[in-house]
């Protein structure tokens, strides 16, 4: 979605769109619905990914 909700869409419109069209949210629901992994495992993966992204960002910022 190109509009982050700060120009012509209301916060409610952006939130509704994200609830119904967010592919990551949809994938998470499918994973949990089909019991591919547990919610705890999913949250652990999410934490690990967030840490990797944060570490990469910090490295990029410090190398400039």
C-alpha positions in Angstrom: 0.0 0.0 0.0 1.6 3.2 -1.1 -0.4 5.5 1.2 0.8 5.1 4.8 -2.4 6.7 6.0 -1.1 10.2 6.3 -2.3 11.8 3.1 -5.8 11.0 1.8 -6.8 7.8 3.6 -8.1 7.7 7.2 -6.4 5.5 9.8 -9.6 3.3 9.8 -9.3 2.7 6.1 -5.7 1.8 6.3 -6.3 -0.5 9.3 -9.2 -2.2 7.5 -7.1 -2.7 4.4 -4.3 -4.2 6.4 -6.7 -6.6 8.2 -8.2 -7.9 4.9 -5.3 -7.7 2.5 -2.1 -8.1 4.4 -0.4 -11.1 2.9 1.8 -11.7 6.0 -1.2 -11.7 8.3 -3.0 -14.1 5.9 0.0 -16.5 5.8 0.2 -16.4 9.6 -3.4 -17.3 9.9 -2.9 -20.3 7.5 0.1 -21.5 9.3 -1.8 -21.5 12.6 -5.0 -22.9 11.1 -3.2 -25.9 9.6 -1.0 -26.3 12.7 2.2 -26.2 10.7 3.9 -24.6 13.7 2.7 -23.3 17.1 2.0 -19.7 17.8 5.0 -19.6 20.2 7.2 -20.9 17.4 5.8 -18.3 15.0 6.5 -15.5 17.6 10.1 -16.9 18.1 10.7 -16.7 14.4 9.3 -13.2 14.2 11.6 -12.1 17.1 14.6 -13.7 15.3 13.8 -12.0 12.0 13.2 -8.6 13.7 16.6 -9.0 15.4 18.4 -9.8 12.1 16.8 -6.8 10.4 17.7 -4.5 13.3 21.3 -5.8 13.3 21.6 -5.3 9.6 20.2 -1.8 9.8 22.6 -0.9 12.6 25.5 -2.3 10.6 24.5 -0.3 7.5 24.1 2.9 9.5 27.4 2.5 11.2 29.3 1.8 8.0 28.4 5.1 6.4 
